[in-house]
Amino acid sequence: MLHLIEARVRTRKPLAYLLREAWLGDHRFYVDERVLVPRSFIAELLRERLRPWVSRPVRRALDLCTGSGCLAILVALTFRRARVDATDISRGALAVARRNVKTYGLGRRVRLVKTDLFPQPAPYDLIVANPPYVGAAAMRKLPTEYRSEPRIALAGGADGLAFVRRILAEARDFLQPGGWLVAEVGHNRRGVERAFPRLPFVWPETSAGNDCVFLLQREDLIQ
C-alpha cells in the first residue's frame, strides 16, 4: 500500500491507473492509461432502466465512444435481451473494452467496432454516448490527474460540443422510430441549449444536478 501512496504523490496519476481498476456503481472495470477512468451519470440513469422515458423493450443498443466499455456493459446488463454495439476510434481503448467484455462474459452480446462514432447503418432502440466534451479553454487548465488521461477522449473542440453536434446531426438515421438518444455533456446544458434552441431536450436529475445528461427521442432529432 505504501508504494501506491508514493506513486500517487510522485506521478499524480489517478489511483485507478495505479490499481488497474475502477468502479462504476457496483461494477468493477479494468482500466489503464489507454482509456478514461470510468465515470458517467448515464450509469445512474441505467439503474432505473432509463425510466420513464425508455418504456419499450431494448433489443439493439449502441454505445458511442465506448472507451473501457463500461457503459456498453452496463447497458447489456440492464437490458438482458439487448445486443450492444460499442464503438471507439482508439485501438488501445477497444483492447481495454475487449478485456472488460470478456470478464463479464458478454462476448456474444457486445460487439466492439473501431470507427469514428457511428458504425454501419443498423437501427437501434437506444443510443448512449459519453463523448469528449471538454472545451479548449478548460483543456488548458486541466489538473495534472486529468492530463494523465487520453486527450483524444477529453477534447471536444473549441466549445466542447464538436462531437455533440455530430451525434445530433447523425443519430436520427441510426435509431428506430420511437428510439432514444442519451448523451452526457458535462455541466454544459446552457451551451447545448444555446447551440440547439429548437430541440426539446429532456434533462434528468442526476447526483450532480440536471445539466449533465440529455435525452432526445428520434422524432425530435435534427432532420
Secondary structure as a PSIPRED ss2 file (coil, helix, strand):
# PSIPRED VFORMAT (PSIPRED V4.0)

   1 M C   1.000  0.000  0.000
   2 L H   0.000  1.000  0.000
   3 H H   0.000  1.000  0.000
   4 L H   0.000  1.000  0.000
   5 I H   0.000  1.000  0.000
   6 E H   0.000  1.000  0.000
   7 A H   0.000  1.000  0.000
   8 R H   0.000  1.000  0.000
   9 V H   0.000  1.000  0.000
  10 R H   0.000  1.000  0.000
  11 T H   0.000  1.000  0.000
  12 R C   1.000  0.000  0.000
  13 K C   1.000  0.000  0.000
  14 P C   1.000  0.000  0.000
  15 L H   0.000  1.000  0.000
  16 A H   0.000  1.000  0.000
  17 Y H   0.000  1.000  0.000
  18 L H   0.000  1.000  0.000
  19 L H   0.000  1.000  0.000
  20 R C   1.000  0.000  0.000
  21 E C   1.000  0.000  0.000
  22 A E   0.000  0.000  1.000
  23 W E   0.000  0.000  1.000
  24 L E   0.000  0.000  1.000
  25 G C   1.000  0.000  0.000
  26 D C   1.000  0.000  0.000
  27 H E   0.000  0.000  1.000
  28 R E   0.000  0.000  1.000
  29 F E   0.000  0.000  1.000
  30 Y C   1.000  0.000  0.000
  31 V C   1.000  0.000  0.000
  32 D C   1.000  0.000  0.000
  33 E C   1.000  0.000  0.000
  34 R C   1.000  0.000  0.000
  35 V C   1.000  0.000  0.000
  36 L C   1.000  0.000  0.000
  37 V C   1.000  0.000  0.000
  38 P C   1.000  0.000  0.000
  39 R C   1.000  0.000  0.000
  40 S C   1.000  0.000  0.000
  41 F C   1.000  0.000  0.000
  42 I H   0.000  1.000  0.000
  43 A H   0.000  1.000  0.000
  44 E H   0.000  1.000  0.000
  45 L H   0.000  1.000  0.000
  46 L H   0.000  1.000  0.000
  47 R C   1.000  0.000  0.000
  48 E C   1.000  0.000  0.000
  49 R C   1.000  0.000  0.000
  50 L C   1.000  0.000  0.000
  51 R C   1.000  0.000  0.000
  52 P C   1.000  0.000  0.000
  53 W C   1.000  0.000  0.000
  54 V C   1.000  0.000  0.000
  55 S C   1.000  0.000  0.000
  56 R C   1.000  0.000  0.000
  57 P C   1.000  0.000  0.000
  58 V C   1.000  0.000  0.000
  59 R C   1.000  0.000  0.000
  60 R E   0.000  0.000  1.000
  61 A E   0.000  0.000  1.000
  62 L E   0.000  0.000  1.000
  63 D E   0.000  0.000  1.000
  64 L E   0.000  0.000  1.000
  65 C C   1.000  0.000  0.000
  66 T C   1.000  0.000  0.000
  67 G C   1.000  0.000  0.000
  68 S C   1.000  0.000  0.000
  69 G C   1.000  0.000  0.000
  70 C H   0.000  1.000  0.000
  71 L H   0.000  1.000  0.000
  72 A H   0.000  1.000  0.000
  73 I H   0.000  1.000  0.000
  74 L H   0.000  1.000  0.000
  75 V H   0.000  1.000  0.000
  76 A H   0.000  1.000  0.000
  77 L H   0.000  1.000  0.000
  78 T H   0.000  1.000  0.000
  79 F C   1.000  0.000  0.000
  80 R C   1.000  0.000  0.000
  81 R C   1.000  0.000  0.000
  82 A C   1.000  0.000  0.000
  83 R E   0.000  0.000  1.000
  84 V E   0.000  0.000  1.000
  85 D E   0.000  0.000  1.000
  86 A E   0.000  0.000  1.000
  87 T E   0.000  0.000  1.000
  88 D E   0.000  0.000  1.000
  89 I C   1.000  0.000  0.000
  90 S C   1.000  0.000  0.000
  91 R H   0.000  1.000  0.000
  92 G H   0.000  1.000  0.000
  93 A H   0.000  1.000  0.000
  94 L H   0.000  1.000  0.000
  95 A H   0.000  1.000  0.000
  96 V H   0.000  1.000  0.000
  97 A H   0.000  1.000  0.000
  98 R H   0.000  1.000  0.000
  99 R H   0.000  1.000  0.000
 100 N H   0.000  1.000  0.000
 101 V H   0.000  1.000  0.000
 102 K H   0.000  1.000  0.000
 103 T H   0.000  1.000  0.000
 104 Y C   1.000  0.000  0.000
 105 G C   1.000  0.000  0.000
 106 L C   1.000  0.000  0.000
 107 G C   1.000  0.000  0.000
 108 R C   1.000  0.000  0.000
 109 R C   1.000  0.000  0.000
 110 V E   0.000  0.000  1.000
 111 R E   0.000  0.000  1.000
 112 L E   0.000  0.000  1.000
 113 V E   0.000  0.000  1.000
 114 K E   0.000  0.000  1.000
 115 T C   1.000  0.000  0.000
 116 D C   1.000  0.000  0.000
 117 L C   1.000  0.000  0.000
 118 F C   1.000  0.000  0.000
 119 P C   1.000  0.000  0.000
 120 Q C   1.000  0.000  0.000
 121 P C   1.000  0.000  0.000
 122 A C   1.000  0.000  0.000
 123 P C   1.000  0.000  0.000
 124 Y E   0.000  0.000  1.000
 125 D E   0.000  0.000  1.000
 126 L E   0.000  0.000  1.000
 127 I E   0.000  0.000  1.000
 128 V E   0.000  0.000  1.000
 129 A E   0.000  0.000  1.000
 130 N C   1.000  0.000  0.000
 131 P C   1.000  0.000  0.000
 132 P C   1.000  0.000  0.000
 133 Y C   1.000  0.000  0.000
 134 V E   0.000  0.000  1.000
 135 G C   1.000  0.000  0.000
 136 A H   0.000  1.000  0.000
 137 A H   0.000  1.000  0.000
 138 A H   0.000  1.000  0.000
 139 M H   0.000  1.000  0.000
 140 R H   0.000  1.000  0.000
 141 K C   1.000  0.000  0.000
 142 L C   1.000  0.000  0.000
 143 P C   1.000  0.000  0.000
 144 T H   0.000  1.000  0.000
 145 E H   0.000  1.000  0.000
 146 Y H   0.000  1.000  0.000
 147 R H   0.000  1.000  0.000
 148 S C   1.000  0.000  0.000
 149 E C   1.000  0.000  0.000
 150 P C   1.000  0.000  0.000
 151 R H   0.000  1.000  0.000
 152 I H   0.000  1.000  0.000
 153 A H   0.000  1.000  0.000
 154 L C   1.000  0.000  0.000
 155 A E   0.000  0.000  1.000
 156 G C   1.000  0.000  0.000
 157 G C   1.000  0.000  0.000
 158 A C   1.000  0.000  0.000
 159 D C   1.000  0.000  0.000
 160 G C   1.000  0.000  0.000
 161 L C   1.000  0.000  0.000
 162 A H   0.000  1.000  0.000
 163 F H   0.000  1.000  0.000
 164 V H   0.000  1.000  0.000
 165 R H   0.000  1.000  0.000
 166 R H   0.000  1.000  0.000
 167 I H   0.000  1.000  0.000
 168 L H   0.000  1.000  0.000
 169 A H   0.000  1.000  0.000
 170 E H   0.000  1.000  0.000
 171 A H   0.000  1.000  0.000
 172 R H   0.000  1.000  0.000
 173 D H   0.000  1.000  0.000
 174 F H   0.000  1.000  0.000
 175 L E   0.000  0.000  1.000
 176 Q E   0.000  0.000  1.000
 177 P E   0.000  0.000  1.000
 178 G E   0.000  0.000  1.000
 179 G E   0.000  0.000  1.000
 180 W E   0.000  0.000  1.000
 181 L E   0.000  0.000  1.000
 182 V E   0.000  0.000  1.000
 183 A E   0.000  0.000  1.000
 184 E E   0.000  0.000  1.000
 185 V C   1.000  0.000  0.000
 186 G C   1.000  0.000  0.000
 187 H C   1.000  0.000  0.000
 188 N C   1.000  0.000  0.000
 189 R H   0.000  1.000  0.000
 190 R H   0.000  1.000  0.000
 191 G H   0.000  1.000  0.000
 192 V H   0.000  1.000  0.000
 193 E H   0.000  1.000  0.000
 194 R H   0.000  1.000  0.000
 195 A H   0.000  1.000  0.000
 196 F C   1.000  0.000  0.000
 197 P C   1.000  0.000  0.000
 198 R C   1.000  0.000  0.000
 199 L C   1.000  0.000  0.000
 200 P C   1.000  0.000  0.000
 201 F C   1.000  0.000  0.000
 202 V E   0.000  0.000  1.000
 203 W C   1.000  0.000  0.000
 204 P C   1.000  0.000  0.000
 205 E C   1.000  0.000  0.000
 206 T E   0.000  0.000  1.000
 207 S C   1.000  0.000  0.000
 208 A C   1.000  0.000  0.000
 209 G E   0.000  0.000  1.000
 210 N C   1.000  0.000  0.000
 211 D C   1.000  0.000  0.000
 212 C C   1.000  0.000  0.000
 213 V E   0.000  0.000  1.000
 214 F E   0.000  0.000  1.000
 215 L E   0.000  0.000  1.000
 216 L E   0.000  0.000  1.000
 217 Q E   0.000  0.000  1.000
 218 R H   0.000  1.000  0.000
 219 E H   0.000  1.000  0.000
 220 D H   0.000  1.000  0.000
 221 L C   1.000  0.000  0.000
 222 I C   1.000  0.000  0.000
 223 Q C   1.000  0.000  0.000
